[in-house]
Amino acid sequence: MNSASTSTFATSLRRVGIPAALVVVIMLLSGLFQPAHADTVSQIANGLRSSKLYVTTDAGNVMSPAAQNQVRSALNNANDVDIRVVVTKSGVTAQQMGRMLSSVEQRVGSGDTYLGVTTEGDIAGISKKLSSKEMNQLISQTSGDLPSRLTQFADLADNKAADKAKSSAITGFVILGVLVLLAFGVVALVLTARRRRREREARQMAELKQSVDEDVTLLGEDISGLDLDVTDPRLDPDTRDDYARALDSYDSAKAAVAAAQRPSDMENVTKALEDGRYYMTAVRARLAGDAVPERRAPCFFNPQHGPSVQDVDWAPPGAMPRQVPACAADAERVRRGEDPDSRLVGVGGNRRPYWEAGPAYGPYAGGYYSGFGGADLLSGVLIGTALGSMFSGGFGGGWGGGGFGDPSGGFGGDGGDVGGGWDFGSGDFGGGGDFGGGDF
């Protein structure tokens, strides 16, 4: 190739090669300075499983390796709060940061406080242990560069969580103490009520027993007053037999009242007393040469009077009249409009008719009338009295039941959920808060 041809080729190469070279250089430079791809949520979550600080690729060299180690050490030394921090590029909005932190937390599955920090110092956070107000207060107490403020926040948050734990423990102990005191109070009230009930029952039983003793004593005096000699051969055999039966009934009544422990036991006493009263009436009739009267129910007004002789109309105060069995003397009093000679018994230190003495006298009345219709008789007679309701369901159905008047015988902060955020209390970060405010 001659010199002219060589010169022409060089000129052509320069015309073509220089633009091409420029193109290649521009392409290489554009590849070197192209922004790095943002880290995915899965990558961030994987990083926070092994380390409490994760700096995304697009955050660049915002913190040196030594500064990162300093922050990690502070985060690891926090014993009462588990903080995970994500440092990312600037320009991330509060909403984006909130969604990212919530997604990351769900994937990590541990940690109770998450912070998202941009390279410009904007921050958003979510916490199970600290409220939005508390987190913002802690942020305001930090100063210096980004690593220093993260380190300070870790220490402050740890102390705050420890104080809250102690306060919760104290509150728990106080509540437990109050509950224990309440439990003791309830137990004391129950025991006091039980003691008072037992005292009341013992007092009622003592009064009832005293009244029944009076009935037994009166029958004994009546028997002794006849002073019959059952061995006298001149004594009519039927009279002797009835008198012996009266004596036997008296002995049975004494034994029953001595063994009685509860009101229901008194039924056996008054059954025996009713027998004895009738046999004494029969003995007197035989001794007088009169016919033995039919066996009728005891006088309602006072069973001590013995068998009744007729029924009379009578009404307790405020109730309708009804027919009741009465002895001759009381029947006459009622006909004259006078008060009958009622059987008065002790109740709370006072004396009142036995049918107004309360439930303890249910078995007492029931024993006297058990052979004469029992409940059928008494439920009608006693309507409107203190004993009336005792017999409405049938007599004998439960006085042995044993009793007077007893016929039967988390997370703290903003709710504790991830998403409670500093100034983003709704669970997302749409409120703006300190994110973008330059506080961090």
C-alpha positions in Angstrom: 0.0 0.0 0.0 1.4 3.4 -1.0 1.5 6.4 1.2 -1.6 7.9 -0.3 -3.7 4.8 0.4 -2.4 4.6 3.9 -3.3 8.2 4.6 -6.8 7.7 3.2 -7.4 4.6 5.5 -6.2 6.4 8.6 -8.5 9.3 7.8 -11.4 6.9 7.4 -10.6 5.0 10.7 -10.5 8.2 12.6 -13.9 9.2 11.2 -15.5 5.9 12.2 -13.5 4.8 15.2 -13.6 7.8 17.5 -17.5 8.0 17.6 -17.6 4.2 18.2 -15.1 4.4 21.0 -17.1 7.2 22.6 -20.2 5.1 22.4 -18.4 2.2 24.2 -17.0 4.4 26.9 -20.5 5.9 27.5 -22.1 2.5 27.8 -19.4 1.4 30.3 -19.8 4.5 32.4 -23.6 4.2 32.4 -23.3 0.5 33.6 -21.0 1.6 36.5 -23.2 4.4 37.7 -26.6 2.6 37.3 -28.4 2.6 40.7 -28.3 -0.7 42.5 -31.5 -2.7 42.7 -33.4 -2.3 46.1 -33.2 -5.2 48.6 -36.3 -7.3 48.8 -38.4 -7.8 51.9 -37.2 -11.4 52.1 -33.5 -10.3 51.9 -34.0 -7.8 54.7 -35.9 -10.4 56.8 -33.1 -13.0 56.3 -30.6 -10.4 57.3 -32.4 -9.4 60.5 -32.7 -13.0 61.6 -28.9 -13.2 62.1 -28.2 -9.5 62.9 -30.3 -6.8 64.5 -29.0 -4.2 62.1 -29.5 -4.4 58.3 -28.2 -1.7 55.9 -29.7 -2.1 52.5 -27.6 -2.0 49.4 -29.1 1.3 48.2 -28.2 3.0 51.5 -24.6 3.1 50.3 -21.9 3.9 52.9 -24.1 5.7 55.3 -22.3 3.9 58.2 -18.8 2.5 58.3 -18.3 -1.1 59.4 -17.0 0.1 62.7 -20.1 2.2 63.3 -22.3 -0.7 62.3 -20.6 -2.9 64.9 -21.1 -0.2 67.5 -24.9 -0.1 66.7 -25.2 -3.9 66.7 -23.4 -4.1 70.0 -25.9 -1.6 71.6 -28.9 -3.5 70.1 -27.6 -6.8 71.4 -27.0 -5.4 74.9 -30.6 -4.4 75.2 -32.1 -7.1 77.6 -35.7 -5.9 78.0 -36.5 -4.9 74.4 -35.6 -6.6 71.1 -34.9 -3.9 68.5 -34.3 -4.6 64.8 -33.2 -1.7 62.6 -33.3 -1.3 58.8 -31.3 1.5 57.2 -32.4 2.3 53.7 -32.0 5.0 51.1 -33.5 8.5 51.3 -36.8 9.4 49.7 -38.8 6.4 51.1 -42.2 7.6 52.2 -43.7 6.8 55.6 -46.3 4.6 54.0 -43.7 2.6 52.2 -41.6 2.3 55.3 -44.6 1.1 57.3 -45.5 -1.6 54.9 -42.0 -2.8 54.6 -41.5 -3.0 58.4 -44.8 -4.9 58.9 -43.9 -7.4 56.1 -40.4 -7.8 57.5 -41.6 -8.4 61.0 -44.0 -11.1 59.9 -41.2 -12.9 58.1 -38.7 -12.6 60.9 -41.1 -13.8 63.5 -39.2 -12.3 66.4 -38.3 -8.9 67.8 -40.7 -6.6 69.5 -39.6 -3.2 68.1 -38.7 -2.4 64.5 -37.2 0.9 63.2 -36.8 2.0 59.6 -34.2 4.8 59.1 -33.4 6.6 55.9 -29.9 7.9 55.1 -31.4 11.4 55.7 -32.4 10.5 59.2 -36.1 10.1 58.7 -37.6 7.3 60.9 -40.7 5.2 61.4 -41.2 2.4 63.9 -43.5 -0.2 65.2 -43.4 -1.7 68.7 -45.1 -4.2 70.9 -43.6 -2.9 74.1 -43.5 0.9 73.6 -46.3 3.3 72.7 -46.0 5.8 69.9 -45.7 8.6 72.5 -42.9 6.8 74.4 -41.0 6.1 71.2 -41.2 9.7 70.1 -40.0 10.9 73.5 -37.0 8.6 73.3 -36.1 9.8 69.9 -36.2 13.4 71.1 -33.6 12.5 73.8 -31.0 11.3 71.3 -28.4 13.5 69.5 -25.3 13.3 67.3 -24.8 11.3 64.1 -26.9 8.4 63.0 -24.8 5.6 64.7 -24.8 7.6 68.0 -28.5 8.2 68.0 -29.3 4.6 67.2 -27.0 3.5 70.1 -28.6 6.0 72.5 -32.0 4.9 71.4 -31.2 1.3 72.2 -30.1 2.2 75.7 -33.0 4.5 76.3 -35.6 1.9 75.0 -34.1 -0.8 77.1 -34.3 1.2 80.3 -37.9 2.3 79.4 -39.0 -1.3 78.8 -37.3 -2.4 82.0 -39.2 0.3 84.0 -42.5 -0.7 82.4 -41.8 -4.4 83.2 -41.2 -3.5 86.8 -44.2 -1.3 86.9 -46.3 -4.0 85.4 -44.9 -6.5 87.9 -45.7 -4.2 90.8 -49.2 -3.6 89.4 -49.6 -7.3 89.0 -48.6 -7.9 92.6 -50.9 -5.1 93.8 -53.8 -6.6 91.8 -52.9 -10.1 93.2 -52.7 -8.6 96.7 -56.1 -7.0 96.2 -57.5 -10.3 94.9 -56.1 -12.2 97.8 -57.6 -9.6 100.2 -60.9 -9.9 98.4 -60.7 -13.7 98.6 -59.9 -13.5 102.3 -62.8 -11.0 102.7 -65.2 -13.3 100.9 -64.0 -16.3 102.9 -64.3 -14.3 106.1 -67.8 -13.1 105.1 -68.9 -16.7 104.3 -67.4 -18.0 107.6 -69.0 -15.2 109.5 -72.3 -15.8 107.9 -72.0 -19.5 108.5 -71.0 -18.9 112.2 -73.9 -16.5 112.7 -76.3 -19.0 111.0 -75.1 -21.8 113.3 -75.4 -19.5 116.3 -78.9 -18.6 115.2 -79.8 -22.2 114.6 -78.4 -23.2 118.0 -80.4 -20.4 119.6 -83.6 -21.5 117.8 -82.9 -25.1 118.7 -82.5 -24.2 122.3 -85.7 -22.2 122.3 -87.5 -25.1 120.5 -86.2 -27.7 122.9 -87.2 -25.6 125.9 -90.8 -25.3 124.5 -91.0 -29.0 123.8 -89.6 -29.8 127.3 -92.5 -27.8 128.7 -95.0 -30.0 126.8 -93.2 -33.1 128.0 -93.1 -31.9 131.6 -96.8 -31.0 131.6 -97.7 -34.5 130.4 -95.6 -36.0 133.1 -97.3 -33.8 135.7 -100.7 -34.8 134.4 -99.8 -38.5 134.6 -98.4 -38.1 138.1 -101.5 -36.2 139.2 -103.7 -39.3 138.7 -101.4 -41.3 141.0 -102.8 -44.6 139.7 -101.5 -47.9 141.0 -101.3 -50.1 138.0 -100.8 -53.1 140.2 -104.1 -52.6 142.0 -106.2 -55.6 141.1 -109.3 -53.4 141.5 -108.2 -51.2 138.6 -110.1 -51.8 135.4 -107.8 -53.6 132.9 -108.6 -51.2 130.1 -107.9 -48.2 132.3 -104.6 -49.9 133.4 -103.7 -50.5 129.8 -104.4 -46.9 128.7 -102.5 -45.6 131.7 -99.5 -47.8 130.9 -99.6 -46.6 127.3 -99.6 -43.0 128.6 -96.6 -43.8 130.7 -94.8 -45.4 127.8 -95.6 -42.4 125.6 -94.2 -40.0 128.2 -91.0 -42.1 128.5 -90.7 -42.1 124.6 -91.2 -38.3 124.5 -88.5 -37.8 127.2 -86.0 -40.0 125.4 -86.7 -38.3 122.0 -86.3 -34.8 123.3 -83.1 -35.7 125.0 -81.7 -37.1 121.8 -83.0 -34.3 119.5 -80.2 -32.4 117.6 -82.3 -30.6 115.0 -85.9 -29.3 114.6 -86.8 -32.4 112.5 -86.1 -34.6 115.5 -89.0 -32.9 117.4 -91.6 -34.6 115.2 -91.0 -37.9 117.1 -91.4 -36.0 120.4 -94.7 -34.5 119.6 -96.0 -37.8 118.1 -95.4 -39.4 121.4 -96.9 -36.5 123.3 -100.1 -36.7 121.2 -100.4 -40.4 122.0 -99.9 -39.8 125.7 -102.5 -37.0 125.8 -105.1 -39.2 124.1 -104.5 -42.1 126.5 -104.8 -39.7 129.5 -108.1 -38.5 128.1 -109.2 -42.1 127.8 -108.1 -42.9 131.4 -110.0 -40.0 132.8 -113.1 -41.0 130.9 -112.9 -44.6 132.1 -112.4 -43.4 135.7 -115.4 -41.2 135.4 -117.5 -43.9 133.9 -117.9 -42.1 130.7 -117.5 -43.4 127.2 -114.0 -43.0 125.7 -114.1 -40.2 123.2 -113.2 -40.7 119.6 -109.6 -39.9 118.8 -109.5 -36.5 117.2 -106.7 -34.2 116.3 -105.2 -32.2 119.2 -106.5 -28.8 119.9 -105.0 -26.5 117.3 -104.7 -23.5 119.6 -102.8 -25.5 122.2 -101.9 -29.2 121.7 -101.3 -29.4 125.5 -105.0 -29.3 125.9 -105.3 -32.8 124.4 -107.7 -34.0 121.7 -110.1 -31.6 120.2 -113.9 -32.0 120.6 -115.1 -30.0 117.6 -114.1 -27.8 114.7 -114.6 -24.0 114.9 -114.3 -21.2 112.5 -111.2 -19.1 113.2 -109.0 -16.7 111.3 -105.5 -15.6 112.1 -104.9 -11.8 111.9 -105.4 -10.5 108.3 -106.5 -13.9 106.9 -109.8 -15.6 105.9 -111.7 -17.8 108.5 -111.1 -21.5 108.3 -112.2 -24.5 110.4 -109.7 -25.7 113.0 -110.0 -28.4 115.7 -110.4 -27.0 119.2 -110.9 -28.3 122.7 -114.2 -27.5 124.5 -112.8 -24.5 126.4 -111.1 -22.9 123.3 -114.2 -23.6 121.2 -116.3 -21.7 123.7 -113.8 -18.8 123.7 -113.9 -18.5 119.9 -117.7 -18.5 119.9 -117.7 -15.7 122.4 -115.3 -13.7 120.2 -112.5 -14.1 122.7 -108.9 -15.1 122.0 -108.2 -18.8 122.5 -105.7 -20.0 125.0 -102.9 -20.3 122.5 -99.7 -22.2 123.0 -97.0 -19.6 123.3 -93.4 -20.5 122.6 -90.1 -18.7 122.9 -88.8 -16.9 119.8 -85.9 -14.5 120.2 -86.6 -13.9 123.8 -90.3 -13.3 123.2 -93.4 -15.5 123.5 -95.8 -15.9 120.6 -98.2 -18.6 119.2 -96.3 -21.6 117.9 -97.8 -21.1 114.4 -96.2 -17.7 114.2 -92.8 -18.9 115.6 -91.2 -19.6 112.2 -90.0 -22.7 110.3 -88.2 -24.4 113.3 -91.7 -25.3 114.6 -92.8 -27.1 111.5 -91.8 -30.6 112.7 -93.2 -29.7 116.2 -96.6 -29.1 114.6 -96.3 -31.9 112.1 -95.7 -34.5 114.8 -98.9 -33.5 116.7 -101.0 -33.8 113.5 -99.2 -36.5 111.5 -101.9 -39.0 112.4 -104.7 -36.7 111.3 -103.9 -35.7 107.8 -100.6 -34.0 108.5 -99.9 -31.7 105.6 -103.5 -31.9 104.3 -104.8 -30.6 107.6 -102.1 -28.1 108.4 -101.7 -26.6 104.9 -105.3 -25.5 105.1 -105.3 -24.5 108.7 -102.1 -22.6 108.6 -102.7 -20.5 105.5 -101.5 -16.9 106.2 -99.3 -17.9 109.1 -95.6 -18.2 109.5 -95.8 -22.0 109.1 -98.3 -22.0 106.3 -95.9 -22.2 103.4 -94.1 -25.1 105.1 -96.9 -27.5 104.4 -98.1 -26.3 101.0 -95.9 -28.9 99.2 -96.7 -31.8 101.4 -95.8 -32.5 105.0 -92.8 -34.6 105.9 -90.9 -33.8 102.7 -87.5 -32.8 104.1 -87.4 -31.6 107.6 -84.6 -34.1 108.1 -82.5 -32.1 105.5 -80.8 -30.4 108.4 -81.4 -26.8 108.7 -83.8 -24.2 110.1 -86.1 -23.1 107.4 -84.5 -25.4 104.8 -87.1 -27.9 103.6 -84.5 -29.7 101.5 -82.1 -29.8 104.1 -49.8 -8.5 77.0 -48.4 -6.4 75.1 -48.3 -2.7 76.2 -48.2 0.5 74.3 -50.9 1.0 71.7 -52.6 -2.2 72.1 -49.5 -4.3 71.7 -49.8 -5.3 68.1 -47.1 -4.8 65.5 -48.1 -1.7 63.6 -48.7 0.5 66.7 -45.9 2.8 65.4 -44.6 6.0 66.9 -46.9 8.6 65.5 -48.6 6.0 63.3 -51.0 4.6 65.9 -53.5 3.2 63.4 -51.1 0.4 62.5 -49.8 1.8 59.3 -47.6 4.8 58.8 -50.0 7.1 57.1 -50.0 9.7 59.8 -46.6 11.2 58.8 -45.3 11.5 62.3 -41.6 12.1 62.7 -40.9 10.5 59.4 -39.6 13.2 57.2 -39.5 15.7 60.0 -35.7 15.4 60.3 -35.8 14.5 64.0 -33.3 11.6 63.5 
